[in-house]
Amino acid sequence: MKKINIIFLAIIILGCQTDKNSSTVKKNIAPEEKVANEKKELKHSNNTRPSNSVVFRNAKGLYLTETEKDSIVENQENLQALRRYDDVNKNTEYILFKDYDDLRGFLEDSVVDDLIEENKLMRSGGRGAVVMKRVQDKWLDKPLPKEQFDMINGSIKSFSDFEGSMLVINFWYINCGPCIAEMPYLNKLVEKYKDDNIKFLALSFDSIADIKQFISEVDFKYEQGKIERAFSYEFTPVAPGHFIIDESGIVKDILIGAPRQTELIYDRLVSVIEKNKK
Protein backbone atom coordinates (compact mmCIF):
# COMPACT_ATOMS: atom_id res chain seq x y z
CA MET A 1 0.00 0.00 0.00
CA LYS A 2 1.39 3.38 -0.99
CA LYS A 3 1.55 6.20 1.53
CA ILE A 4 -1.77 8.02 1.29
CA ASN A 5 -3.41 11.02 2.83
CA ILE A 6 -6.44 9.20 4.22
CA ILE A 7 -6.63 8.67 7.99
CA PHE A 8 -9.52 6.86 9.67
CA LEU A 9 -11.28 8.77 12.43
CA ALA A 10 -11.05 5.87 14.84
CA ILE A 11 -8.48 3.09 15.05
CA ILE A 12 -9.52 0.09 17.12
CA ILE A 13 -6.69 -2.29 17.99
CA LEU A 14 -5.73 -4.45 20.93
CA GLY A 15 -3.54 -1.82 22.52
CA CYS A 16 -3.59 1.76 23.76
CA GLN A 17 -4.19 4.84 21.66
CA THR A 18 -4.93 8.53 22.03
CA ASP A 19 -8.58 9.53 21.66
CA LYS A 20 -9.38 12.44 19.37
CA ASN A 21 -12.61 14.43 19.20
CA SER A 22 -14.50 14.15 15.95
CA SER A 23 -17.80 15.25 14.41
CA THR A 24 -20.44 13.26 12.57
CA VAL A 25 -22.46 14.31 9.56
CA LYS A 26 -25.75 12.44 10.04
CA LYS A 27 -26.40 9.26 11.92
CA ASN A 28 -27.51 7.45 8.74
CA ILE A 29 -24.18 8.07 7.00
CA ALA A 30 -21.67 5.23 7.08
CA PRO A 31 -18.63 5.65 9.39
CA GLU A 32 -16.61 8.65 8.28
CA GLU A 33 -12.99 8.73 7.28
CA LYS A 34 -10.73 11.72 7.74
CA VAL A 35 -8.78 13.22 4.85
CA ALA A 36 -5.67 14.90 6.24
CA ASN A 37 -3.70 17.59 4.44
CA GLU A 38 -0.28 16.36 3.41
CA LYS A 39 1.83 17.36 0.43
CA LYS A 40 -1.02 17.18 -2.10
CA GLU A 41 -4.21 19.21 -1.73
CA LEU A 42 -7.56 18.00 -3.03
CA LYS A 43 -8.54 19.71 -6.25
CA HIS A 44 -11.10 22.46 -5.67
CA SER A 45 -14.11 22.81 -7.94
CA ASN A 46 -15.04 26.09 -9.57
CA ASN A 47 -18.36 26.56 -7.79
CA THR A 48 -18.62 28.95 -4.88
CA ARG A 49 -17.44 27.77 -1.49
CA PRO A 50 -19.98 28.31 1.29
CA SER A 51 -18.88 30.63 4.08
CA ASN A 52 -19.72 28.22 6.93
CA SER A 53 -17.02 26.55 9.00
CA VAL A 54 -18.35 23.12 7.94
CA VAL A 55 -18.98 22.54 4.23
CA PHE A 56 -20.06 19.60 2.09
CA ARG A 57 -19.00 18.39 -1.34
CA ASN A 58 -20.16 15.61 -3.59
CA ALA A 59 -17.90 12.91 -5.04
CA LYS A 60 -16.90 15.20 -7.91
CA GLY A 61 -15.74 17.97 -5.59
CA LEU A 62 -18.65 20.36 -6.08
CA TYR A 63 -19.83 22.29 -3.03
CA LEU A 64 -23.32 21.41 -1.83
CA THR A 65 -25.98 23.68 -0.41
CA GLU A 66 -27.72 22.50 2.76
CA THR A 67 -30.72 21.50 0.65
CA GLU A 68 -28.57 19.50 -1.78
CA LYS A 69 -26.70 17.86 1.08
CA ASP A 70 -29.91 16.90 2.89
CA SER A 71 -31.35 15.47 -0.32
CA ILE A 72 -28.30 13.25 -0.87
CA VAL A 73 -28.31 12.07 2.75
CA GLU A 74 -32.01 11.30 2.74
CA ASN A 75 -32.21 9.61 -0.66
CA GLN A 76 -28.99 7.61 -1.03
CA GLU A 77 -28.44 4.35 0.81
CA ASN A 78 -25.00 3.24 2.03
CA LEU A 79 -23.70 6.79 1.85
CA GLN A 80 -20.17 7.34 3.14
CA ALA A 81 -18.20 10.45 4.04
CA LEU A 82 -14.59 11.54 4.02
CA ARG A 83 -13.58 14.38 6.33
CA ARG A 84 -10.69 16.78 5.88
CA TYR A 85 -9.61 20.05 7.43
CA ASP A 86 -8.93 22.70 4.80
CA ASP A 87 -5.93 24.73 6.02
CA VAL A 88 -6.40 27.28 3.23
CA ASN A 89 -10.03 28.19 3.97
CA LYS A 90 -9.96 27.18 7.66
CA ASN A 91 -13.00 24.96 7.51
CA THR A 92 -13.89 21.28 7.78
CA GLU A 93 -15.06 19.62 4.57
CA TYR A 94 -17.17 16.48 4.25
CA ILE A 95 -17.06 14.67 0.91
CA LEU A 96 -20.18 12.56 0.41
CA PHE A 97 -19.93 9.49 -1.82
CA LYS A 98 -21.36 6.00 -2.28
CA ASP A 99 -18.54 4.01 -3.87
CA TYR A 100 -14.82 4.76 -3.70
CA ASP A 101 -14.57 4.67 -7.49
CA ASP A 102 -16.97 7.64 -7.57
CA LEU A 103 -14.12 9.75 -6.15
CA ARG A 104 -11.89 9.28 -9.19
CA GLY A 105 -11.29 12.60 -10.87
CA PHE A 106 -11.60 14.41 -7.55
CA LEU A 107 -9.03 12.41 -5.61
CA GLU A 108 -5.88 11.04 -7.19
CA ASP A 109 -6.29 7.51 -8.55
CA SER A 110 -3.54 6.26 -6.22
CA VAL A 111 -5.46 7.61 -3.21
CA VAL A 112 -8.67 5.92 -4.36
CA ASP A 113 -6.80 2.65 -4.92
CA ASP A 114 -5.41 2.84 -1.41
CA LEU A 115 -8.86 3.57 0.02
CA ILE A 116 -10.21 0.48 -1.70
CA GLU A 117 -7.35 -1.62 -0.36
CA GLU A 118 -7.85 -0.27 3.16
CA ASN A 119 -11.55 -1.03 2.94
CA LYS A 120 -10.73 -4.66 2.10
CA LEU A 121 -8.34 -4.80 5.05
CA MET A 122 -11.04 -3.34 7.30
CA ARG A 123 -13.47 -6.04 6.27
CA SER A 124 -10.99 -8.88 6.72
CA GLY A 125 -8.98 -7.77 9.76
CA GLY A 126 -10.54 -4.63 11.23
CA ARG A 127 -8.89 -1.29 11.82
CA GLY A 128 -5.96 -3.00 13.48
CA ALA A 129 -5.05 -4.57 10.13
CA VAL A 130 -5.17 -1.13 8.49
CA VAL A 131 -2.88 0.39 11.12
CA MET A 132 -0.44 -2.51 10.89
CA LYS A 133 -0.28 -2.21 7.09
CA ARG A 134 0.39 1.53 7.27
CA VAL A 135 3.16 1.12 9.82
CA GLN A 136 4.76 -1.70 7.82
CA ASP A 137 4.59 0.29 4.60
CA LYS A 138 6.33 3.22 6.27
CA TRP A 139 9.06 1.41 8.21
CA LEU A 140 9.67 -2.17 7.11
CA ASP A 141 13.14 -2.56 5.54
CA LYS A 142 13.76 1.16 6.08
CA PRO A 143 16.55 2.74 8.17
CA LEU A 144 15.79 4.33 11.53
CA PRO A 145 15.82 8.15 11.58
CA LYS A 146 18.77 10.16 12.90
CA GLU A 147 16.95 12.21 15.57
CA GLN A 148 18.31 12.21 19.09
CA PHE A 149 16.43 11.40 22.28
CA ASP A 150 17.12 11.61 26.02
CA MET A 151 17.91 8.60 28.15
CA ILE A 152 16.71 8.65 31.75
CA ASN A 153 20.32 8.33 32.94
CA GLY A 154 20.99 11.82 31.57
CA SER A 155 22.73 10.82 28.34
CA ILE A 156 21.61 11.76 24.84
CA LYS A 157 21.51 9.07 22.18
CA SER A 158 20.40 8.41 18.65
CA PHE A 159 19.50 5.10 17.06
CA SER A 160 22.90 4.99 15.38
CA ASP A 161 24.43 4.49 18.83
CA PHE A 162 22.89 1.03 18.87
CA GLU A 163 24.23 -0.10 15.50
CA GLY A 164 26.44 -3.17 15.61
CA SER A 165 23.87 -5.01 17.71
CA MET A 166 20.36 -6.20 17.05
CA LEU A 167 18.00 -3.70 18.67
CA VAL A 168 14.55 -4.46 20.06
CA ILE A 169 12.51 -1.29 20.64
CA ASN A 170 9.38 -1.10 22.76
CA PHE A 171 7.15 1.99 22.34
CA TRP A 172 5.03 2.44 25.47
CA TYR A 173 3.69 5.00 27.92
CA ILE A 174 2.72 5.00 31.57
CA ASN A 175 -1.07 5.12 31.15
CA CYS A 176 -1.10 2.22 28.67
CA GLY A 177 -2.46 -0.80 30.55
CA PRO A 178 -1.46 -3.43 27.94
CA CYS A 179 2.07 -1.94 27.92
CA ILE A 180 2.41 -2.50 31.66
CA ALA A 181 0.80 -5.97 31.53
CA GLU A 182 3.42 -7.27 29.10
CA MET A 183 6.47 -5.96 30.99
CA PRO A 184 7.12 -9.21 32.92
CA TYR A 185 7.32 -11.03 29.57
CA LEU A 186 9.64 -8.36 28.17
CA ASN A 187 11.87 -8.80 31.22
CA LYS A 188 11.88 -12.54 30.53
CA LEU A 189 13.01 -11.72 27.00
CA VAL A 190 15.94 -9.64 28.26
CA GLU A 191 16.98 -12.53 30.52
CA LYS A 192 16.77 -15.06 27.67
CA TYR A 193 19.07 -13.03 25.43
CA LYS A 194 21.45 -11.64 28.06
CA ASP A 195 24.41 -13.43 26.43
CA ASP A 196 23.51 -12.41 22.86
CA ASN A 197 24.47 -9.29 20.98
CA ILE A 198 20.99 -7.82 21.41
CA LYS A 199 20.00 -4.53 23.04
CA PHE A 200 16.56 -3.71 24.41
CA LEU A 201 15.34 -0.12 24.35
CA ALA A 202 12.05 1.22 25.76
CA LEU A 203 10.86 4.63 24.56
CA SER A 204 8.02 6.56 26.21
CA PHE A 205 6.74 10.08 25.58
CA ASP A 206 6.17 10.58 29.32
CA SER A 207 8.48 12.98 31.17
CA ILE A 208 11.81 11.67 32.40
CA ALA A 209 10.73 12.35 35.99
CA ASP A 210 7.56 10.29 35.50
CA ILE A 211 9.45 7.45 33.80
CA LYS A 212 11.96 7.36 36.65
CA GLN A 213 9.17 7.26 39.21
CA PHE A 214 7.43 4.47 37.32
CA ILE A 215 10.63 2.41 36.98
CA SER A 216 11.27 2.78 40.70
CA GLU A 217 7.96 0.99 41.34
CA VAL A 218 7.66 -1.41 38.40
CA ASP A 219 10.47 -3.69 37.24
CA PHE A 220 11.23 -3.03 33.57
CA LYS A 221 14.66 -4.19 32.46
CA TYR A 222 14.88 -2.42 29.08
CA GLU A 223 17.12 0.64 28.71
CA GLN A 224 14.81 3.59 29.18
CA GLY A 225 14.54 6.68 27.02
CA LYS A 226 12.19 9.61 26.57
CA ILE A 227 10.89 10.35 23.09
CA GLU A 228 8.70 13.24 21.96
CA ARG A 229 5.05 12.30 21.46
CA ALA A 230 5.01 13.33 17.79
CA PHE A 231 8.21 11.36 17.16
CA SER A 232 6.67 8.29 18.82
CA TYR A 233 3.55 8.60 16.66
CA GLU A 234 5.74 8.63 13.56
CA PHE A 235 6.56 5.02 14.40
CA THR A 236 3.17 3.80 15.60
CA PRO A 237 -0.12 5.51 16.55
CA VAL A 238 -0.87 2.78 19.09
CA ALA A 239 1.03 1.18 21.94
CA PRO A 240 2.57 -1.16 22.76
CA GLY A 241 4.65 -1.37 19.62
CA HIS A 242 7.74 -3.50 19.03
CA PHE A 243 10.34 -2.88 16.31
CA ILE A 244 13.13 -5.37 15.54
CA ILE A 245 16.19 -3.62 14.09
CA ASP A 246 19.19 -5.34 12.52
CA GLU A 247 22.84 -4.50 13.21
CA SER A 248 22.93 -1.88 10.45
CA GLY A 249 19.89 0.02 11.75
CA ILE A 250 17.26 -1.36 9.34
CA VAL A 251 13.76 -2.20 10.56
CA LYS A 252 13.23 -5.92 9.95
CA ASP A 253 10.04 -6.79 11.85
CA ILE A 254 7.17 -4.94 13.55
CA LEU A 255 4.56 -6.02 16.08
CA ILE A 256 1.78 -3.55 16.92
CA GLY A 257 -0.72 -3.84 19.74
CA ALA A 258 -1.12 -6.40 22.50
CA PRO A 259 -2.49 -9.93 22.04
CA ARG A 260 -5.64 -10.84 23.95
CA GLN A 261 -3.55 -13.30 25.93
CA THR A 262 -0.70 -11.09 27.12
CA GLU A 263 1.75 -13.94 27.60
CA LEU A 264 1.71 -14.62 23.85
CA ILE A 265 3.85 -11.52 23.27
CA TYR A 266 6.88 -13.40 24.59
CA ASP A 267 6.72 -16.18 21.99
CA ARG A 268 5.93 -13.72 19.21
CA LEU A 269 8.96 -11.60 20.03
CA VAL A 270 11.19 -14.67 20.38
CA SER A 271 9.99 -15.80 16.95
CA VAL A 272 10.88 -12.53 15.17
CA ILE A 273 14.17 -12.19 17.07
CA GLU A 274 15.26 -15.69 16.13
CA LYS A 275 14.27 -15.09 12.52
CA ASN A 276 16.52 -12.05 12.34
CA LYS A 277 19.48 -13.24 14.43
CA LYS A 278 22.75 -13.72 12.56
N, C-alpha and C positions, 0 to 999 in steps of 0.2 A: 504494500500500500504506500503510495506516495504521500509526502507530507502535504496536508491540506489545511484549509482555514475554516474547518467545521469542527465545533466543539460541542458535545452534548451538554445540556443543562445539568443533568444529574448523572453521576457515575456510581453505580452500585457494585461493590466488589467486597470480597471477604477481607476487609482490612479497614484502616482508618482513613478518613479524608476530611477536607475542610468543606463545610457547608457554605453555599453562596445563595443570597436572595435572588429570586427570579420572579417574573411576572407570567401570567397566562393570558391567552387571547380570549378564548371562550371555552367552556368546559366540554363542548362537543367537538373540539379540535383535537386531533391526535397529539401525543406528546411532542413538545416543541424541541427544536435543536437550535443551538446558538451559533451564529456566524460571526466569528471574531475577525477584526481587522488585522491583517498581517501585511505582507509586502504588496499584495494585489488588492485593489478596491473592486467592489462589484460595479458593473457598468450601470450608470444612471440613465433612465429614460428621459425623453424630452418633455414629458408632461409636467405640469406644475407640482412642486412638492408642497404638501400641506404644511401649515405653520405649527401644528401641534408637536408636542414632544414625543408622541408615539404615532407612527405612521404605518400604513399597510401598502403592500405591493402585491400584484399578482405574479404568476410564474414567469411572465415576460418582462417584469421589472417596472410595469406601469403603476403609478400611484393610484390608490383607490380612495374614493370618497367613503364616508361612513355608510351611506346607503348601499354602495357597491360592495363594500366589505361585508355588511350584514347579509346581503343577498347571497354571496358566495358561501358564507358560513351556514346559512339556513338551508341552502338548496343542494350542496355538494356533500356526499357521504365520503367517509375516510379522508377528510381533509387534514393536511399536515401543515406545519408552520416552521420556518427557520427564523431565528432571531439574531439580529446583529446590532451593535451600537455604531452609529455613524459619527466618527470623530469630526468630520467636516461640518456637518449640519447640527451636531450635538443633539441627536435624537435617536430613539430606538426604532428600528424598522422590523416589521414582521412580513415575511414573504410567504404568501399562502399558495399551496400547490397540492396536487393530488398524487402524482407520480413523479419520481425523481427525474425521469427523462423529460418531463415538462419544463424543467429548469434549464435545459440546454439552450444556448443563445443568450441567456442572462448570466448564468454562471459558466465558468470555464468547463470544457468537457472533462478535464482531468479531475476537477472538483466533484462533478456529478458522478463520475466513475467511482471515486472514492466513497461518496455517500452511499452508493448502491452496495459497494463491498462492505461498508460498515453496517448497513442494514442487514445484510446476510449474516454477518458476525453476531449482531444483536439477537437475531432469531435463533441462531445455533448455540451461542455461548453466553448471551447476556452482555451487559455493559462491561463486565470484567474482561471479556474477550476483546472488546474494542480497545480498552485501555492498554491491555497487554500488547496488542498488535501495534499500537501507536508508539509505545515505549520501545519495542523491539525494532521497529522501522527507524527510529531516531538513533539508537545507541548500539545495536548489535553489530559487532565487527568494526566498530568505530573507536578511535582513540579517546581517552578521557581528556577533558579540557585542562587548561593550564592555570586556572584561577587558584589562588591561595585560600586557606582556611585556618582558623585558630584551633589548636589542640588545647585541651583543658589543663595540660601541664605548663602552659604559657608559651610554648613554641608555635611557630608558624610553618605550615607545610603546604605542599602542593602534591597532586597525585604522582608527579614524576619522582618524588622522594621515595615512593614505594616500588619503583621499577626495579627489576632484578629478582623479584619474588612474585608469586601469585598473590593477588590481593582479593579478599572477600569483603565487600562493603555492605553494611546494613544501614539503610535509611529509616529512622525512627523518630519519635518525639514522646515526651513524657506523658501526655494525655492520651496516647494511643494504647488502648487496652490489649489488642492482639500483639503489639510490639513487646509489651512487658511479659505477656504470657509465654512467648517463645524464648525469652532470654535464658532459662535453664538449659534449653536444647542448644542454643548458640554457645553457651559456656562448655557444654559437652563436646561441641565441634572443635573449639579451641584446644581442649584437652586431647582430643583424638589426633590432631595434627601438630602437636607441640614440637615434634622432632622433624617436621617437614618445613620446606622453604615457603611457608604460607603466612601472610600477615592478615589480621582481622581488624577492620576499621569500622567503627560506628559513628555516623554523622547525624546530628540532631540540629534543628533550627531553634531549640530552646537556648536561653542564655547560659553562658559558662557557669555562672553561679548556681543556676537551677540544675544543670547537669551534674555538677559536683555534689550538690545536696542529694540528688537522686542516687548517684553512684555510692554515696556513703551509706545508703539504706538498702539498696538492691544490688546484689552481686551481678556484675556484667563485665566479663573479662576482655571484651574487645578494647582496642585503643579508642579513646574517645575524642571526638572533635566537634566543633560548632560550625555549622554551615548556615549561610543566609537562607531564609525561607524561599525566596525566588529561585536561588541556585538549586535548592533541594527539589523544587517542583520541576525544574528543567530535566531532572532525572526521572522522577515519578510523581504523579499527582496523588498517589495513595501510599500509605505505609501499613505494614512494613514492606520494604523493598530490598532485594538482595541482588547485587551485581558481582559477577565473577570476572576478574580481570587477569589477563595473562602477564607474563614477566616483562613484556614490552609496553604494557599500558593499554592494551586493546580489550574492549568489552567482549567476552566470549559467551556468557550466559546470563539470563535475567529471570528472577522469580519475583512476582508482584503479588501482594496480598497474603493473607494468612489462610492456611487450610482449615476446614471445619474441625478437624482433629489436630490440635496444635502440634502434637508430637511428631506428626508426619513431616514437619519442616526439616527435622534432622536428617532423615533419609533422603529427602529431596536435595538438600544441600550437599550431602555426601556424594550423591549420584553425579551432580554437575561438577563438583570439585574433582572427583576421580576421573571424569571424562576429560578434563582439561589439564590434569597433572602431566608433567613431562617426566 
